């Protein structure tokens, strides 16, 4: 058997609808976001899970809760897989950041691996704290199904790290919509991306909602 690592982005928040920066901001799920979490649980509780690792933020804990309750498993909180901080840009729009921090914004857009929003985190820093969690999972669970519930940027960065994609291109090579599931299989040849951004577990009326 192999390790199947499922990466689930949390459900909808008001920030995922508006597109404003939400990293360290501890946003709640919207009612529709809760429905997304419940839809995931209804579909994926059929799998035999070895463990569930969750970012300690409210939106990820609420997303993992329906599945954990359905299968009777405690979630394991890991700070390393929380969302990246946007520093002084938190809760602000992209246009606000571009107008008020033009040089900082340009550097972040051009090379986010090494340039962060003022007071925030670079992609390299996010990789350096999230990938040890993946290493822990590989060591503790060499086979079976393991779920990681995390965030848009963090999941993109973990996938790029696993697949050998330049971290500076994480926004332009991988798209992770709300409540989407990606799966990486670990075998003798290393990590293999089997599924990217699947949302078939979500009812169509929720898949069509505006949001990132």
Secondary structure, 3 states (H helix, E strand, C coil): CCEEEEEEECCCCHHHHHCCCCCCCCCCCCHHHHHHHHHHHHHHCCCCEEEEEECCCHHHHHHHHHHHHHHCCCCEECHHHCCCCCHHHCCCCHHHHHHHCHHHHHHHHHCCCCCCCCCCCCHHHHHHHHHHHHHHHHHHCCCEEEEEEECHHHHHHHHHHHHCCCHHHHHHHCCCCCCCEEEEEEECCEEEEEEEEECCCCCHHHHCCCCC
